[in-house]
Amino acid sequence: MRYEHTIDIAAPVDAIWRVLADIEHWPDWTPTMTSIEALDPLPLRVGLRARVTQPGLRPAVLTVTAVEEGRRFLWGTKQPGLAFNGDHVIASSPDGSRVRLLAEFTGLLAPVVGAIYGKKVRAYVTTEAESLKARVEGSK
C-alpha cells in the first residue's frame, strides 16, 4: 500500500529542508501530527528514533534509516507482518522546489492496514504536503 503526493513549493530546497528536518516542530504546522518527540539527540540522522503521535492512529516509534542532508530523509517502523516507511524528498525546480512525500506499508498485513486506514493515510500525506507548502511559503 503506497500513498504519495508531490507538490511544488516556491522556495529554495534549503528553506524546505530546515522545516522538514525540524521534526519536533511538525505539530506547529500540520494538523496531521499531535506530537513528535525525538528519543535520541537531534539533529536528524540515521538511527535517530522519534515517537510520533497522530490523530486517530496509535503512537509509533519511527527510526530514521536514510538521510541525504538537505534533500531527503526516510524513516519507518517494523512489527511482525507489517513495515511502514515515510519518505520525504526535495528537489530543485525552475520555480523553487518540488517535494514528494510517500507513506508505504509492506508485509502480510499491509492490505488489511490499507483497507482500514488507507483513506486516512492518503489524506494525511496530502495534508502534510499542503501544510508544508503553506508553512514555507508563508515564512518567506
N, C-alpha and C positions, 0 to 999 in steps of 0.2 A: 504494500500500500504506500503510494508515493503522492505527496501533496507539494506542489511547487508554485511559487509566484515570483514573477520578475517585474521590477518597477524601475523607471528612470527617475533619477534624483538630480536636480540642478545644483550640484555641489561637487567639490573635488573628493576623490577617494579618501584622502586623509581625514577630512571632516566627518565622513560617514564612519570610518573606522574608529574614530575617537568615541562616537556614540555606541557603536556595536561592542567594542572591547570593554566598555564600562558596564559589565553585566549587572552589577548590583543596583544600577540606576534604571534598568529597563522598566520597572514598575512606574517610574516617573513619566514615561512617555507612551507606554502601550497598556491598554486595559486587559490584555491577554495574560499579564503577569501580576500576580498578587505580591510575590516576593521572590528574590533570588539572593541566596546567602552563599558567598564563597566559603568553602570549608577548608581551603588552603590559601596561603598568602597570594594576593594578586601581585603582578599583573597576569593577564590571560596568557596561559602557556600550556603546552602538552602536559597532561597529568593533573591539571587543576580540576578539583571537584566542586560542584555547586549544587545546593539544594534549591530546586525550582518548584514553586507553588503557583498553580494556575487555577482560575475559577472553573469549578466543575470537574476537575481532574485530580487524581491522587498526587501528592508531592512525589518528586523523583530526584534522585541524586544523579546528575549528569557529569560525565568526565570528558574533558577536552582531549581529543585524540589527534587533532592536526591543527596547526597554526601556520599560515603564511602571513607573516607580520604585515599589517596594513592592507591585506587583501582578502583573507579568508580564515574562518575557523569552523571546526567541526566538533560537535560534542554528542554524547549519546549515553545509553544505558543498556544493560543486558540483564535478562532474567530467563529462567527456563521457558523455552518456547517462543520468546519474543525479544527482539532487539529494536531500539529506536535510535535514529541518528538525525540530528538537526544540522544542516549545512548553511553557511552564510558566506556568500561570495560577492565581492565588489570588483567591478572592472570599469576602467575609464571609458567614456563615450564622448561623442562630439559635443554634447550639451551638458556634460558633467560626468555622471556615473550611472552605471546600471547595476542593480542589486538583485541577486537571485537568492531567495530563501527556500529551503527544502526541508520537509519533515518526511521521514521514511521509516516504516515499520516492516521488519522482516521476521521470518520464522513461522513455525506452525500456527501460532495464534494470531498472526498478522491479519488474516481475513476476518476473524472474529472482532478484533480491535477496530478494524476498518468499518465493519458493519455497525458497531456500537458508537464509535467516536469519530468516524470519518468526516461527517458534516462539520462537527465542531473543530476538528483539527484543520480542515481546509479553510474555515472561516478565520481561525486564529492565524494561520500563515498569511492570509491576505491582509488581515487587520494589522499584523506586525509590520508588514512591508509598507502599508499606507501610513501607519503611525511613525515609522522611521523617517519616511519622506517628510511628513509634517514637522517632525522634531528638527531634522537637519535643515530644511529649507526655512523654517521659522526662526532659526537661531543665527541666520546669516546677518 
